[in-house]
């Protein structure tokens, strides 16, 4: 029995995206077409692949196994595309980059400009996501370059140092702690914090730093982007721990203030994720050269 690869691609996307409508959006087809492809695949393999008793499309045990094989198959397909792209050289093609939110928003734009000036024939496609999602995109070979700000432990991935970042605690300029030269870690226990979502590198590093300082911070709000967090702090919803790179303008304008904590320095590495045993195509190697010059 030869499995219909188009139907398998649709089914794998449904599992990855967690639903028919999201899969339809990702594949740029109609939702009825997605449903039809999944039904045809189930009819072909003779077993139920999705548990339809719940609102979220969850795979059955057989469906989870088949989706994983689908990921492996389409990752190999993307590898072949990359190798062909490398064979064509740097005159044309596409470089797909995924980066954690802070990197994508505040550090990546000038690097992309430098790359585009040198290799104008290469189209650049950039995705911004949290560290966990970026690593997943790399292992599925949906991106060529992966840059993250949080810890990753995956036997398939090598973590390569790139540069260092400093995280600082920020408050509204009028906050009582902002008017003091420095405060003790204990003073933070009385404050509420705005944090990123689970899976965020910033959240993981900040939580570990506060824990090591003996601070058990209260969470006031969870927001999905650094920009939203900064606006929440300005509005007085709580303190936050963010990259200094992300709030230079607001600090200079006096909309945010740094809260300096005695003995607390929060630093983290920005890293590049590389799939083990995979040779970088020319377009990737050229971007890695730009990253090396920026470190």
ABEGO torsion letter per residue (X at the ends): XBBBAAAAAAAAAAAAAGEAAAAAAAAGBBAAAAAAAAAAAAAAAGBBABBAABABBBBBAAAAAAAAAAAAAAAAAAAAAAAAAAAAEAABEBBBBBBBAAAAAAAAAAAAAAAAAABAABBBBBBBBBAAAAAAAAAAGABABBBBABBBBBAABBBBBABBBBBBBBBBAABAAAABABBBAAAAAABBBBBBBBGBAAAAAAAAAAAAAGBBBBBABBBABAAAAAAAAAAGAEBBBBBAAAAAAAAAAGABBBBBBBGBBBBBBBBBBBBBGBBBBAAAAAAAAAAAAAX
